[in-house]
């Protein structure tokens, strides 16, 4: 029986690359998205293997619970959750509004909490499962003009480590992948000259790609990582060591 993976934020970037990688490895994938319906539907058809798309705003706990219930009804099991859905914003700390803060925390941290809580019932019952959270190097080091983003991603790392300890005896692993500067839509506010300057700061002398992150996720999802839990796997080209 093919194992079943849920990927949130699956419409593009790291989420879509992870879906392609896991599908190539034999996983059935539940693609969770909030926008870009046509794009995700096309991706699901390209993946084949029984993959399906589900629209869900990760900030809406009721919708999260309904989505997980629908996935369980369609697939019968959940073996892997990849909490990838997220937003980014660059702002001076004093310019961050209450709405900016709430939206960032709800999307990047609460959404991962809601989905993790929703899938754990099935995983604990079967004493098997994996959760992989997509964090960020700014969650490790803090990023100037990204305080709310850094706080959310740091919270995700803390949740990863704490939850890993709590569910280990149930045969469930919880890890995080912490990307560095990855060429996705989140870099759309940067000019090419700014991206070039960033590249020169990276020891491997290139920006990361969504496939770089997807490969790390696929490793942690594999049987080869069954004895790894509570860890943060950094994918940053050596920028943060």
GISULWO-V501159 format. One line per field, one symbol per residue. phi: phi as a letter, one per 30 degrees, with the letter a starting at -180 (. if undefined). psi: psi as a letter, one per 30 degrees, with the letter a starting at -180 (. if undefined). burial: I if it has 24 or more other ideal C-beta (glycine too) atoms within 12 Angstrom, else O. A space follows every 10 residues. Layout:
phi->???
psi->???
burial->???
This chain:
phi->.ddcccbdic dahddddddd dddddjddbc ccbcbieddd dddddddihi dbcbdadddc dddddddddd ddddciabcb bcdceabbac aeedcddede ddddddddcd eddddddddd eddddchalb bbcdcadddd cibeibdddd ddddddddde dddeddcedc iccbbbccdc dcdbddcddc dddddddded dcediaddce dddedddddd ddddcdccai cccdbbijdb b
psi->kklkkkjlhg fabeeeeeee eeefggkkkj jklfaheeee eeeeeeebgg klkkkkjffj eeeeeeeeee eeeeffljfk kjjfklllkj kkeffkleee eeeeeeefee eeeeeeeeff eeeeefhklk kkkjblfffe fkkkgheeee eeeeeeeeee eeeeeegefg gkkklkkjlb jkjaffgffk leeeeeeeef fkefhlllle eeeeeeeeef flffgfgklg ljjkigggek .
burial->OOIIIIIIII IIIIIIIIII IIIOIIIIII IIIIOOOOOI OOIIOOIOII IIIIIIIIIO OOOIOOIIOO IIOOIOIIII IIIIIIIIII OOOOOIOOOI OOIIIIIIII IIIIIIIIII OIIOOOOIII IIIIIIIIII OOIOOIIIII IIIIIIIIII IOIIOOIIOI OIIIIIIIII IIIIOIIOOO OOOOOOOIOO OIOOOOIIII IIIIIIIIII IIOOOOOIII IIIIIIIOII O
